[in-house]
Amino acid sequence: MPSICFDLLRRLADARLHSGTALARELGATPAAVRSALRELEHLGLQIMRVRGRGYRLAESYDCLDAAAVRAQLGARARGFQLELLDACVSTNTLLLERARSGAPSGSVIACELQSAGRGRRGSTWQSGLGGSLTFSLLWRFAQGAASLSGVSLAAGVAVARALASLDIDGVQLKWPNDLLHAGRKLGGILIELHGDAAGPSAVVIGIGLNLRLPAGARAAIAQPVTDLAAIAEQVPRRNHLLAATLIELAQVLDQFAGQGFAPLRQEWIARHAHQGRTVTLSSGDGRTVAGKAVGVAEDGALLIETTRGLERFVSGELSLRAG
């Protein structure tokens, strides 16, 4: 999308009336280019009001990502992060994984207003309209090898749930291995990608997507029940505040994970387990299906299911979970 669209969006973000002439002058663009950018923003789901002879305004204010606002919320902890906010990219995880291979430091963060091909687990796409979600990725480096990081997606889920609770958003549940639910509906997801040697050191790129205000089109494209913060929270937190709160909790959890693994976080994860004690069906990528009762997770993050054959362990990867 042309950069003029995001420059225009930042000027319209206050939902006040702006004349077309003033917008063209401020953007150094022709009136025709401004009108084209307005149509592009509408195509991405924003509602723009036109007042004849006076100009344009957004129907609702837009919460732009702002690095200074995020750093202000982080306070002294901002030193632990290298923050990069982008207007548009293909995928924050793809981009940050490339940076990891090039030596980017631990604590590198990429957040984006609009992803053209945001990715979910097992090759799925992340659906969101412009401003409808918070999508970002965090790079974290570990001295140990990738084999010891099997529970890191569950640890990240605990961190996100803590961050939401700190903003008075309660009732968030965790679905193994990497979904966030509320009342059985998907609120967000986590994508984990590893880089490094089996014996160490290694790095993990943690991609997080949280639904804030999903437009109808995005809801229709998601093949499962979904929800957003607008539906469950008395007040939707500002994206910059939510990003900072989540980074703070992630840093704390990942530091603990580096020293002690998933074990200290296990009971907290189980307390939020959406399917704890329920009959479930687990389907693997090779077509195998297992039915039984979900009884929690092991200290390495493996899912524990009580089946007719006894207690069985399943590791994250080519698996999907459905409530039975």
Secondary structure, DSSP 4 states (H G I P E B T S, - for coil): --HHHHHHHHHHTT---B-HHHHHHHHT--HHHHHHHHHHHHHTT--EEEETTTEEEESS------HHHHHHHHGGGGGG-EEEEEEEES-HHHHHHHHHHTTPPTTEEEEEEEESS-B-GGGPBPP--TTSEEEEEEEEEESS-GGGGTTHHHHHHHHHHHHHHHTT---EEEETTTEEEETTEEEEEEEEEEEE-TTS-EEEEEEEEEESS--HHHHHT-SS-B--HHHH-SSPPPHHHHHHHHHHHHHHHHHHHHHH-SGGGHHHHHHTBTTTTSEEEEEETTS-EEEEEEEEE-TTS-EEEEETTEEEEE-SSSEEEEE-
